[in-house]
Amino acid sequence: MPRHASPTLTRRLAGPARRTLLSLVDGAGRATAPARALPDFLVCGAQRCGTTSLFKALSSHPEVVGPVLRKGVHYFDTGYDRGPVWYRSHFPLRALLRGRKVFESSPYYLFHPLAAERIARDLPEVRVVVVLRDPVERAFSAHAHESARGFETEPLRRALELEESRLAGEEDKLVADPSYRSHSHQHHGYVARGHYIDQLLRLERHLGRERIHVSDHADLFDGTTRELEEIERFLGLGPGPGRPPGKHNARRRGMMPEELRAELSERFAESDARLARWWGRTPSWRA
């Protein structure tokens, strides 16, 4: 079984066939892990902010190669107990890189309380790209996404009311027990994940500001390649194919009630103001 089955192929396979393919290929990857590369850069989030589209755009760059089977390996958040050999097994052989940079995209890295520290320790020279969008829209999109996947059974307003109790103590448990996995922390942080500044400050504390590039969703998807070119320059890449990122993983959903939208916008106001000061610009959703 080749180690270079594509992520697209694995997504199209039915559950049992997909699991069999992943198991076979993971075994081959582990056997050759010492000869495999580690990432030069990561797309760390935020969830529902266009990371899949950015992954596809960067994967089409001739100087870039992604993980062999999965868009996101989720090592530094939910898979860290599997160890470095398991992580390295997901990437191409160094002998086949021909100078290309390696990356992966796992949007939970931005929100997980231990991911930044782990990234800094294991990938001391890695660069990180983060995409942000209006946190109100992000919360709405995340609820639709988690509902469609079966991880959320409550309507939006009720899910927002439950969020604080669902997440209570979960971050402390994640920090206290590195092997602990929190379903609610990963899937029910609709408002918490939209407080971007706290997550970025944690990332900065461990990696340094110079290794973090933050993109505004509105700039990345304005129909031009300007923001994508900024990302390419930050990553030390030459010009790419010159195509604007397409939109992927967008879900059809209803309209958010205006009253709820206003409530959420107010809840994010202080966090967005802090973000603007740190970022040195006004986010598009507050302009």
ChimeraX commands (.cxc) that place a marker at each C-alpha (Angstrom):
marker #1 position 0.00,0.00,0.00 radius 0.5
marker #1 position 1.60,3.30,-1.00 radius 0.5
marker #1 position 2.17,5.91,1.64 radius 0.5
marker #1 position 0.99,8.56,-0.81 radius 0.5
marker #1 position -2.76,7.91,-0.92 radius 0.5
marker #1 position -4.41,11.30,-1.15 radius 0.5
marker #1 position -6.55,13.03,1.49 radius 0.5
marker #1 position -9.30,13.33,-1.14 radius 0.5
marker #1 position -9.31,9.56,-1.69 radius 0.5
marker #1 position -9.60,8.79,2.02 radius 0.5
marker #1 position -12.52,11.21,2.43 radius 0.5
marker #1 position -14.42,9.50,-0.40 radius 0.5
marker #1 position -14.04,5.99,1.01 radius 0.5
marker #1 position -16.75,4.46,3.18 radius 0.5
marker #1 position -16.05,4.13,6.91 radius 0.5
marker #1 position -14.63,0.56,7.11 radius 0.5
marker #1 position -12.59,0.93,3.90 radius 0.5
marker #1 position -11.25,4.28,5.05 radius 0.5
marker #1 position -10.22,2.88,8.44 radius 0.5
marker #1 position -8.48,-0.06,6.78 radius 0.5
marker #1 position -6.57,2.21,4.41 radius 0.5
marker #1 position -5.54,4.55,7.21 radius 0.5
marker #1 position -4.38,1.64,9.36 radius 0.5
marker #1 position -2.27,0.12,6.59 radius 0.5
marker #1 position -0.73,3.40,5.57 radius 0.5
marker #1 position -0.11,4.52,9.15 radius 0.5
marker #1 position 1.79,1.29,9.74 radius 0.5
marker #1 position 3.99,1.95,6.72 radius 0.5
marker #1 position 4.51,5.53,7.86 radius 0.5
marker #1 position 5.62,4.49,11.33 radius 0.5
marker #1 position 8.16,2.05,9.89 radius 0.5
marker #1 position 9.80,4.85,7.90 radius 0.5
marker #1 position 9.19,7.69,10.38 radius 0.5
marker #1 position 12.89,8.50,11.01 radius 0.5
marker #1 position 13.25,9.33,7.30 radius 0.5
marker #1 position 10.20,11.60,7.23 radius 0.5
marker #1 position 10.00,15.38,7.46 radius 0.5
marker #1 position 8.40,17.53,10.13 radius 0.5
marker #1 position 6.32,20.65,9.33 radius 0.5
marker #1 position 7.92,23.97,8.47 radius 0.5
marker #1 position 4.63,25.75,9.14 radius 0.5
marker #1 position 1.17,25.14,10.56 radius 0.5
marker #1 position -2.29,26.54,9.94 radius 0.5
marker #1 position -3.60,26.66,13.53 radius 0.5
marker #1 position -7.12,28.02,13.17 radius 0.5
marker #1 position -9.44,29.45,13.91 radius 0.5
marker #1 position -12.15,26.85,13.39 radius 0.5
marker #1 position -14.75,27.79,10.73 radius 0.5
marker #1 position -12.61,30.68,9.51 radius 0.5
marker #1 position -11.55,29.32,6.12 radius 0.5
marker #1 position -8.73,26.98,7.13 radius 0.5
marker #1 position -9.81,24.26,4.70 radius 0.5
marker #1 position -9.78,26.75,1.83 radius 0.5
marker #1 position -6.36,28.03,2.87 radius 0.5
marker #1 position -5.09,24.46,3.15 radius 0.5
marker #1 position -6.21,23.73,-0.40 radius 0.5
marker #1 position -4.72,26.98,-1.72 radius 0.5
marker #1 position -1.35,26.33,-0.08 radius 0.5
marker #1 position -1.36,22.67,-1.13 radius 0.5
marker #1 position -1.54,23.80,-4.76 radius 0.5
marker #1 position 1.68,25.81,-4.37 radius 0.5
marker #1 position 4.62,24.08,-6.12 radius 0.5
marker #1 position 6.92,24.76,-3.14 radius 0.5
marker #1 position 4.59,23.20,-0.55 radius 0.5
marker #1 position 3.52,19.69,0.41 radius 0.5
marker #1 position 0.94,18.72,3.02 radius 0.5
marker #1 position 0.49,15.61,5.16 radius 0.5
marker #1 position 0.05,12.39,3.27 radius 0.5
marker #1 position -3.47,11.40,4.31 radius 0.5
marker #1 position -5.07,14.00,6.53 radius 0.5
marker #1 position -5.48,17.77,6.25 radius 0.5
marker #1 position -5.14,18.00,10.02 radius 0.5
marker #1 position -3.13,15.54,12.05 radius 0.5
marker #1 position -4.36,16.91,15.40 radius 0.5
marker #1 position -1.18,15.86,17.16 radius 0.5
marker #1 position -0.61,18.89,19.37 radius 0.5
marker #1 position -4.20,18.88,20.66 radius 0.5
marker #1 position -5.87,15.45,20.89 radius 0.5
marker #1 position -3.11,13.13,19.66 radius 0.5
marker #1 position -0.05,14.16,21.65 radius 0.5
marker #1 position -0.01,10.97,23.72 radius 0.5
marker #1 position 0.60,8.99,20.52 radius 0.5
marker #1 position 4.15,10.28,20.41 radius 0.5
marker #1 position 6.54,11.87,17.90 radius 0.5
marker #1 position 6.96,8.76,15.74 radius 0.5
marker #1 position 3.22,8.71,15.10 radius 0.5
marker #1 position 3.27,12.42,14.19 radius 0.5
marker #1 position 6.24,12.17,11.87 radius 0.5
marker #1 position 4.65,9.17,10.13 radius 0.5
marker #1 position 2.06,11.48,8.55 radius 0.5
marker #1 position 4.53,13.46,6.46 radius 0.5
marker #1 position 6.50,12.83,3.27 radius 0.5
marker #1 position 9.93,11.29,3.12 radius 0.5
marker #1 position 12.65,13.94,3.28 radius 0.5
marker #1 position 14.31,12.42,0.21 radius 0.5
marker #1 position 11.19,13.21,-1.85 radius 0.5
marker #1 position 10.74,16.85,-0.80 radius 0.5
marker #1 position 12.97,18.45,-3.45 radius 0.5
marker #1 position 13.14,21.63,-1.39 radius 0.5
marker #1 position 9.42,21.90,-0.71 radius 0.5
marker #1 position 8.11,23.11,2.66 radius 0.5
marker #1 position 5.89,20.79,4.71 radius 0.5
marker #1 position 2.74,21.79,6.59 radius 0.5
marker #1 position -0.53,20.66,8.13 radius 0.5
marker #1 position -3.72,22.40,9.24 radius 0.5
marker #1 position -5.43,21.62,12.57 radius 0.5
marker #1 position -7.75,24.45,13.71 radius 0.5
marker #1 position -8.10,23.14,17.28 radius 0.5
marker #1 position -4.43,24.01,17.88 radius 0.5
marker #1 position -5.33,27.66,18.45 radius 0.5
marker #1 position -7.89,26.89,21.16 radius 0.5
marker #1 position -6.34,23.92,22.97 radius 0.5
marker #1 position -4.55,25.20,26.12 radius 0.5
marker #1 position -1.45,23.02,25.68 radius 0.5
marker #1 position -0.99,23.10,21.91 radius 0.5
marker #1 position 1.13,26.27,21.70 radius 0.5
marker #1 position 3.56,25.04,24.35 radius 0.5
marker #1 position 3.87,21.66,22.63 radius 0.5
marker #1 position 4.39,23.23,19.21 radius 0.5
marker #1 position 7.14,25.50,20.55 radius 0.5
marker #1 position 8.90,22.57,22.21 radius 0.5
marker #1 position 8.72,20.09,19.32 radius 0.5
marker #1 position 8.93,22.46,16.32 radius 0.5
marker #1 position 11.22,25.26,17.56 radius 0.5
marker #1 position 11.48,27.01,14.17 radius 0.5
marker #1 position 7.94,26.49,12.87 radius 0.5
marker #1 position 5.85,29.38,11.57 radius 0.5
marker #1 position 2.14,29.64,12.22 radius 0.5
marker #1 position -0.75,31.07,10.18 radius 0.5
marker #1 position -4.06,31.98,11.81 radius 0.5
marker #1 position -7.22,33.14,10.00 radius 0.5
marker #1 position -9.88,35.12,11.89 radius 0.5
marker #1 position -13.44,36.08,10.97 radius 0.5
marker #1 position -16.30,37.89,12.66 radius 0.5
marker #1 position -16.69,35.84,15.88 radius 0.5
marker #1 position -20.47,36.17,15.67 radius 0.5
marker #1 position -20.47,34.56,12.22 radius 0.5
marker #1 position -17.91,32.02,13.42 radius 0.5
marker #1 position -20.14,30.97,16.32 radius 0.5
marker #1 position -23.14,30.62,14.00 radius 0.5
marker #1 position -21.11,28.59,11.50 radius 0.5
marker #1 position -19.59,26.40,14.22 radius 0.5
marker #1 position -23.02,25.54,15.61 radius 0.5
marker #1 position -24.25,24.51,12.15 radius 0.5
marker #1 position -21.07,22.49,11.62 radius 0.5
marker #1 position -21.22,20.66,14.96 radius 0.5
marker #1 position -24.95,20.00,14.52 radius 0.5
marker #1 position -24.41,18.51,11.07 radius 0.5
marker #1 position -21.69,16.24,12.45 radius 0.5
marker #1 position -23.89,15.03,15.29 radius 0.5
marker #1 position -21.83,16.69,18.04 radius 0.5
marker #1 position -24.55,19.21,18.89 radius 0.5
marker #1 position -28.24,18.46,19.52 radius 0.5
marker #1 position -29.40,21.80,20.92 radius 0.5
marker #1 position -30.63,24.81,18.90 radius 0.5
marker #1 position -28.25,27.75,18.74 radius 0.5
marker #1 position -29.61,29.91,21.53 radius 0.5
marker #1 position -29.86,26.97,23.93 radius 0.5
marker #1 position -26.34,25.83,23.01 radius 0.5
marker #1 position -25.06,29.32,23.80 radius 0.5
marker #1 position -26.87,29.26,27.15 radius 0.5
marker #1 position -25.30,25.88,27.97 radius 0.5
marker #1 position -21.78,26.77,26.85 radius 0.5
marker #1 position -20.49,28.10,30.17 radius 0.5
marker #1 position -21.61,25.03,32.13 radius 0.5
marker #1 position -20.43,22.64,29.42 radius 0.5
marker #1 position -16.94,24.15,29.39 radius 0.5
marker #1 position -16.66,24.73,33.15 radius 0.5
marker #1 position -13.45,23.14,34.43 radius 0.5
marker #1 position -12.61,21.51,31.11 radius 0.5
marker #1 position -9.53,23.61,30.38 radius 0.5
marker #1 position -8.17,22.85,33.86 radius 0.5
marker #1 position -8.67,19.13,33.22 radius 0.5
marker #1 position -6.86,19.37,29.88 radius 0.5
marker #1 position -3.90,21.09,31.54 radius 0.5
marker #1 position -3.80,18.72,34.52 radius 0.5
marker #1 position -3.99,15.54,32.45 radius 0.5
marker #1 position -2.29,15.78,29.03 radius 0.5
marker #1 position -4.07,12.59,27.89 radius 0.5
marker #1 position -7.52,13.99,28.71 radius 0.5
marker #1 position -9.85,14.76,25.80 radius 0.5
marker #1 position -12.80,17.08,26.26 radius 0.5
marker #1 position -15.73,16.67,23.90 radius 0.5
marker #1 position -17.31,19.93,25.02 radius 0.5
marker #1 position -14.08,21.94,24.84 radius 0.5
marker #1 position -13.50,20.73,21.29 radius 0.5
marker #1 position -17.06,20.95,19.99 radius 0.5
marker #1 position -19.11,23.40,22.10 radius 0.5
marker #1 position -16.91,26.51,22.43 radius 0.5
marker #1 position -19.03,28.80,20.29 radius 0.5
marker #1 position -18.29,32.02,22.18 radius 0.5
marker #1 position -15.05,30.94,23.85 radius 0.5
marker #1 position -13.34,30.22,20.54 radius 0.5
marker #1 position -14.27,33.69,19.32 radius 0.5
marker #1 position -12.23,35.43,22.02 radius 0.5
marker #1 position -9.26,35.34,19.68 radius 0.5
marker #1 position -6.94,37.66,21.56 radius 0.5
marker #1 position -6.47,35.33,24.54 radius 0.5
marker #1 position -5.54,32.47,22.22 radius 0.5
marker #1 position -3.15,34.64,20.20 radius 0.5
marker #1 position -1.43,35.94,23.33 radius 0.5
marker #1 position -0.83,32.35,24.43 radius 0.5
marker #1 position 0.59,31.53,21.01 radius 0.5
marker #1 position 2.79,34.63,21.13 radius 0.5
marker #1 position 4.05,33.76,24.60 radius 0.5
marker #1 position 5.42,30.44,23.37 radius 0.5
marker #1 position 6.40,31.18,19.76 radius 0.5
marker #1 position 7.05,34.92,19.58 radius 0.5
marker #1 position 5.09,37.44,17.55 radius 0.5
marker #1 position 7.45,37.27,14.56 radius 0.5
marker #1 position 6.51,33.64,13.88 radius 0.5
marker #1 position 2.75,34.29,13.74 radius 0.5
marker #1 position 0.85,35.63,10.73 radius 0.5
marker #1 position -2.78,36.61,11.28 radius 0.5
marker #1 position -5.11,36.94,8.28 radius 0.5
marker #1 position -8.52,38.56,8.22 radius 0.5
marker #1 position -11.09,36.27,6.59 radius 0.5
marker #1 position -12.49,39.23,4.62 radius 0.5
marker #1 position -9.07,39.92,3.09 radius 0.5
marker #1 position -8.38,36.27,2.29 radius 0.5
marker #1 position -11.71,35.88,0.47 radius 0.5
marker #1 position -11.98,39.27,-1.24 radius 0.5
marker #1 position -11.62,37.69,-4.69 radius 0.5
marker #1 position -7.96,38.66,-5.06 radius 0.5
marker #1 position -4.69,36.95,-4.19 radius 0.5
marker #1 position -3.31,39.84,-2.12 radius 0.5
marker #1 position -3.64,38.23,1.31 radius 0.5
marker #1 position -2.56,34.83,0.01 radius 0.5
marker #1 position 0.57,36.50,-1.36 radius 0.5
marker #1 position 1.21,38.03,2.08 radius 0.5
marker #1 position 1.02,34.56,3.59 radius 0.5
marker #1 position 3.37,33.19,0.93 radius 0.5
marker #1 position 5.92,35.91,1.68 radius 0.5
marker #1 position 5.66,35.25,5.42 radius 0.5
marker #1 position 6.37,31.57,4.76 radius 0.5
marker #1 position 9.33,32.28,2.50 radius 0.5
marker #1 position 7.60,30.98,-0.62 radius 0.5
marker #1 position 7.86,32.22,-4.16 radius 0.5
marker #1 position 4.76,33.23,-6.13 radius 0.5
marker #1 position 2.07,30.56,-6.24 radius 0.5
marker #1 position -0.44,29.68,-8.96 radius 0.5
marker #1 position -2.09,33.10,-8.65 radius 0.5
marker #1 position -5.60,31.84,-7.94 radius 0.5
marker #1 position -7.73,33.34,-5.15 radius 0.5
marker #1 position -8.72,30.81,-2.47 radius 0.5
marker #1 position -12.03,29.12,-3.13 radius 0.5
marker #1 position -14.58,28.50,-0.40 radius 0.5
marker #1 position -14.82,24.95,0.94 radius 0.5
marker #1 position -16.79,23.30,3.75 radius 0.5
marker #1 position -19.39,26.10,3.67 radius 0.5
marker #1 position -22.72,24.87,5.06 radius 0.5
marker #1 position -26.20,26.06,4.17 radius 0.5
marker #1 position -27.89,27.52,7.24 radius 0.5
marker #1 position -30.71,29.86,8.14 radius 0.5
marker #1 position -30.43,33.46,9.23 radius 0.5
marker #1 position -29.31,34.40,12.72 radius 0.5
marker #1 position -31.97,36.47,14.54 radius 0.5
marker #1 position -30.86,40.09,14.65 radius 0.5
marker #1 position -31.45,40.30,18.40 radius 0.5
marker #1 position -29.10,37.38,19.00 radius 0.5
marker #1 position -26.55,38.82,16.59 radius 0.5
marker #1 position -26.54,42.10,18.53 radius 0.5
marker #1 position -26.18,40.26,21.85 radius 0.5
marker #1 position -23.18,38.30,20.61 radius 0.5
marker #1 position -21.57,41.34,19.04 radius 0.5
marker #1 position -21.73,43.07,22.42 radius 0.5
marker #1 position -20.23,40.03,24.15 radius 0.5
marker #1 position -17.26,40.14,21.78 radius 0.5
marker #1 position -16.75,43.92,21.88 radius 0.5
marker #1 position -14.10,44.06,24.60 radius 0.5
marker #1 position -12.19,41.08,23.19 radius 0.5
marker #1 position -12.26,42.58,19.69 radius 0.5
marker #1 position -10.93,45.89,21.02 radius 0.5
marker #1 position -8.00,44.11,22.66 radius 0.5
marker #1 position -7.42,42.17,19.45 radius 0.5
marker #1 position -7.27,45.41,17.44 radius 0.5
marker #1 position -4.63,46.87,19.76 radius 0.5
marker #1 position -2.49,43.73,19.58 radius 0.5
marker #1 position -2.95,43.29,15.82 radius 0.5
marker #1 position -2.33,46.94,15.01 radius 0.5
marker #1 position -5.44,47.15,12.83 radius 0.5
marker #1 position -9.20,47.13,13.15 radius 0.5
marker #1 position -10.72,43.74,12.27 radius 0.5
marker #1 position -12.96,43.91,9.21 radius 0.5
marker #1 position -16.06,43.07,11.24 radius 0.5
marker #1 position -15.50,46.15,13.44 radius 0.5
marker #1 position -14.46,48.55,10.69 radius 0.5
marker link #1:1,2 radius 0.2
marker link #1:2,3 radius 0.2
marker link #1:3,4 radius 0.2
marker link #1:4,5 radius 0.2
marker link #1:5,6 radius 0.2
marker link #1:6,7 radius 0.2
marker link #1:7,8 radius 0.2
marker link #1:8,9 radius 0.2
marker link #1:9,10 radius 0.2
marker link #1:10,11 radius 0.2
marker link #1:11,12 radius 0.2
marker link #1:12,13 radius 0.2
marker link #1:13,14 radius 0.2
marker link #1:14,15 radius 0.2
marker link #1:15,16 radius 0.2
marker link #1:16,17 radius 0.2
marker link #1:17,18 radius 0.2
marker link #1:18,19 radius 0.2
marker link #1:19,20 radius 0.2
marker link #1:20,21 radius 0.2
marker link #1:21,22 radius 0.2
marker link #1:22,23 radius 0.2
marker link #1:23,24 radius 0.2
marker link #1:24,25 radius 0.2
marker link #1:25,26 radius 0.2
marker link #1:26,27 radius 0.2
marker link #1:27,28 radius 0.2
marker link #1:28,29 radius 0.2
marker link #1:29,30 radius 0.2
marker link #1:30,31 radius 0.2
marker link #1:31,32 radius 0.2
marker link #1:32,33 radius 0.2
marker link #1:33,34 radius 0.2
marker link #1:34,35 radius 0.2
marker link #1:35,36 radius 0.2
marker link #1:36,37 radius 0.2
marker link #1:37,38 radius 0.2
marker link #1:38,39 radius 0.2
marker link #1:39,40 radius 0.2
marker link #1:40,41 radius 0.2
marker link #1:41,42 radius 0.2
marker link #1:42,43 radius 0.2
marker link #1:43,44 radius 0.2
marker link #1:44,45 radius 0.2
marker link #1:45,46 radius 0.2
marker link #1:46,47 radius 0.2
marker link #1:47,48 radius 0.2
marker link #1:48,49 radius 0.2
marker link #1:49,50 radius 0.2
marker link #1:50,51 radius 0.2
marker link #1:51,52 radius 0.2
marker link #1:52,53 radius 0.2
marker link #1:53,54 radius 0.2
marker link #1:54,55 radius 0.2
marker link #1:55,56 radius 0.2
marker link #1:56,57 radius 0.2
marker link #1:57,58 radius 0.2
marker link #1:58,59 radius 0.2
marker link #1:59,60 radius 0.2
marker link #1:60,61 radius 0.2
marker link #1:61,62 radius 0.2
marker link #1:62,63 radius 0.2
marker link #1:63,64 radius 0.2
marker link #1:64,65 radius 0.2
marker link #1:65,66 radius 0.2
marker link #1:66,67 radius 0.2
marker link #1:67,68 radius 0.2
marker link #1:68,69 radius 0.2
marker link #1:69,70 radius 0.2
marker link #1:70,71 radius 0.2
marker link #1:71,72 radius 0.2
marker link #1:72,73 radius 0.2
marker link #1:73,74 radius 0.2
marker link #1:74,75 radius 0.2
marker link #1:75,76 radius 0.2
marker link #1:76,77 radius 0.2
marker link #1:77,78 radius 0.2
marker link #1:78,79 radius 0.2
marker link #1:79,80 radius 0.2
marker link #1:80,81 radius 0.2
marker link #1:81,82 radius 0.2
marker link #1:82,83 radius 0.2
marker link #1:83,84 radius 0.2
marker link #1:84,85 radius 0.2
marker link #1:85,86 radius 0.2
marker link #1:86,87 radius 0.2
marker link #1:87,88 radius 0.2
marker link #1:88,89 radius 0.2
marker link #1:89,90 radius 0.2
marker link #1:90,91 radius 0.2
marker link #1:91,92 radius 0.2
marker link #1:92,93 radius 0.2
marker link #1:93,94 radius 0.2
marker link #1:94,95 radius 0.2
marker link #1:95,96 radius 0.2
marker link #1:96,97 radius 0.2
marker link #1:97,98 radius 0.2
marker link #1:98,99 radius 0.2
marker link #1:99,100 radius 0.2
marker link #1:100,101 radius 0.2
marker link #1:101,102 radius 0.2
marker link #1:102,103 radius 0.2
marker link #1:103,104 radius 0.2
marker link #1:104,105 radius 0.2
marker link #1:105,106 radius 0.2
marker link #1:106,107 radius 0.2
marker link #1:107,108 radius 0.2
marker link #1:108,109 radius 0.2
marker link #1:109,110 radius 0.2
marker link #1:110,111 radius 0.2
marker link #1:111,112 radius 0.2
marker link #1:112,113 radius 0.2
marker link #1:113,114 radius 0.2
marker link #1:114,115 radius 0.2
marker link #1:115,116 radius 0.2
marker link #1:116,117 radius 0.2
marker link #1:117,118 radius 0.2
marker link #1:118,119 radius 0.2
marker link #1:119,120 radius 0.2
marker link #1:120,121 radius 0.2
marker link #1:121,122 radius 0.2
marker link #1:122,123 radius 0.2
marker link #1:123,124 radius 0.2
marker link #1:124,125 radius 0.2
marker link #1:125,126 radius 0.2
marker link #1:126,127 radius 0.2
marker link #1:127,128 radius 0.2
marker link #1:128,129 radius 0.2
marker link #1:129,130 radius 0.2
marker link #1:130,131 radius 0.2
marker link #1:131,132 radius 0.2
marker link #1:132,133 radius 0.2
marker link #1:133,134 radius 0.2
marker link #1:134,135 radius 0.2
marker link #1:135,136 radius 0.2
marker link #1:136,137 radius 0.2
marker link #1:137,138 radius 0.2
marker link #1:138,139 radius 0.2
marker link #1:139,140 radius 0.2
marker link #1:140,141 radius 0.2
marker link #1:141,142 radius 0.2
marker link #1:142,143 radius 0.2
marker link #1:143,144 radius 0.2
marker link #1:144,145 radius 0.2
marker link #1:145,146 radius 0.2
marker link #1:146,147 radius 0.2
marker link #1:147,148 radius 0.2
marker link #1:148,149 radius 0.2
marker link #1:149,150 radius 0.2
marker link #1:150,151 radius 0.2
marker link #1:151,152 radius 0.2
marker link #1:152,153 radius 0.2
marker link #1:153,154 radius 0.2
marker link #1:154,155 radius 0.2
marker link #1:155,156 radius 0.2
marker link #1:156,157 radius 0.2
marker link #1:157,158 radius 0.2
marker link #1:158,159 radius 0.2
marker link #1:159,160 radius 0.2
marker link #1:160,161 radius 0.2
marker link #1:161,162 radius 0.2
marker link #1:162,163 radius 0.2
marker link #1:163,164 radius 0.2
marker link #1:164,165 radius 0.2
marker link #1:165,166 radius 0.2
marker link #1:166,167 radius 0.2
marker link #1:167,168 radius 0.2
marker link #1:168,169 radius 0.2
marker link #1:169,170 radius 0.2
marker link #1:170,171 radius 0.2
marker link #1:171,172 radius 0.2
marker link #1:172,173 radius 0.2
marker link #1:173,174 radius 0.2
marker link #1:174,175 radius 0.2
marker link #1:175,176 radius 0.2
marker link #1:176,177 radius 0.2
marker link #1:177,178 radius 0.2
marker link #1:178,179 radius 0.2
marker link #1:179,180 radius 0.2
marker link #1:180,181 radius 0.2
marker link #1:181,182 radius 0.2
marker link #1:182,183 radius 0.2
marker link #1:183,184 radius 0.2
marker link #1:184,185 radius 0.2
marker link #1:185,186 radius 0.2
marker link #1:186,187 radius 0.2
marker link #1:187,188 radius 0.2
marker link #1:188,189 radius 0.2
marker link #1:189,190 radius 0.2
marker link #1:190,191 radius 0.2
marker link #1:191,192 radius 0.2
marker link #1:192,193 radius 0.2
marker link #1:193,194 radius 0.2
marker link #1:194,195 radius 0.2
marker link #1:195,196 radius 0.2
marker link #1:196,197 radius 0.2
marker link #1:197,198 radius 0.2
marker link #1:198,199 radius 0.2
marker link #1:199,200 radius 0.2
marker link #1:200,201 radius 0.2
marker link #1:201,202 radius 0.2
marker link #1:202,203 radius 0.2
marker link #1:203,204 radius 0.2
marker link #1:204,205 radius 0.2
marker link #1:205,206 radius 0.2
marker link #1:206,207 radius 0.2
marker link #1:207,208 radius 0.2
marker link #1:208,209 radius 0.2
marker link #1:209,210 radius 0.2
marker link #1:210,211 radius 0.2
marker link #1:211,212 radius 0.2
marker link #1:212,213 radius 0.2
marker link #1:213,214 radius 0.2
marker link #1:214,215 radius 0.2
marker link #1:215,216 radius 0.2
marker link #1:216,217 radius 0.2
marker link #1:217,218 radius 0.2
marker link #1:218,219 radius 0.2
marker link #1:219,220 radius 0.2
marker link #1:220,221 radius 0.2
marker link #1:221,222 radius 0.2
marker link #1:222,223 radius 0.2
marker link #1:223,224 radius 0.2
marker link #1:224,225 radius 0.2
marker link #1:225,226 radius 0.2
marker link #1:226,227 radius 0.2
marker link #1:227,228 radius 0.2
marker link #1:228,229 radius 0.2
marker link #1:229,230 radius 0.2
marker link #1:230,231 radius 0.2
marker link #1:231,232 radius 0.2
marker link #1:232,233 radius 0.2
marker link #1:233,234 radius 0.2
marker link #1:234,235 radius 0.2
marker link #1:235,236 radius 0.2
marker link #1:236,237 radius 0.2
marker link #1:237,238 radius 0.2
marker link #1:238,239 radius 0.2
marker link #1:239,240 radius 0.2
marker link #1:240,241 radius 0.2
marker link #1:241,242 radius 0.2
marker link #1:242,243 radius 0.2
marker link #1:243,244 radius 0.2
marker link #1:244,245 radius 0.2
marker link #1:245,246 radius 0.2
marker link #1:246,247 radius 0.2
marker link #1:247,248 radius 0.2
marker link #1:248,249 radius 0.2
marker link #1:249,250 radius 0.2
marker link #1:250,251 radius 0.2
marker link #1:251,252 radius 0.2
marker link #1:252,253 radius 0.2
marker link #1:253,254 radius 0.2
marker link #1:254,255 radius 0.2
marker link #1:255,256 radius 0.2
marker link #1:256,257 radius 0.2
marker link #1:257,258 radius 0.2
marker link #1:258,259 radius 0.2
marker link #1:259,260 radius 0.2
marker link #1:260,261 radius 0.2
marker link #1:261,262 radius 0.2
marker link #1:262,263 radius 0.2
marker link #1:263,264 radius 0.2
marker link #1:264,265 radius 0.2
marker link #1:265,266 radius 0.2
marker link #1:266,267 radius 0.2
marker link #1:267,268 radius 0.2
marker link #1:268,269 radius 0.2
marker link #1:269,270 radius 0.2
marker link #1:270,271 radius 0.2
marker link #1:271,272 radius 0.2
marker link #1:272,273 radius 0.2
marker link #1:273,274 radius 0.2
marker link #1:274,275 radius 0.2
marker link #1:275,276 radius 0.2
marker link #1:276,277 radius 0.2
marker link #1:277,278 radius 0.2
marker link #1:278,279 radius 0.2
marker link #1:279,280 radius 0.2
marker link #1:280,281 radius 0.2
marker link #1:281,282 radius 0.2
marker link #1:282,283 radius 0.2
marker link #1:283,284 radius 0.2
marker link #1:284,285 radius 0.2
marker link #1:285,286 radius 0.2
marker link #1:286,287 radius 0.2
view
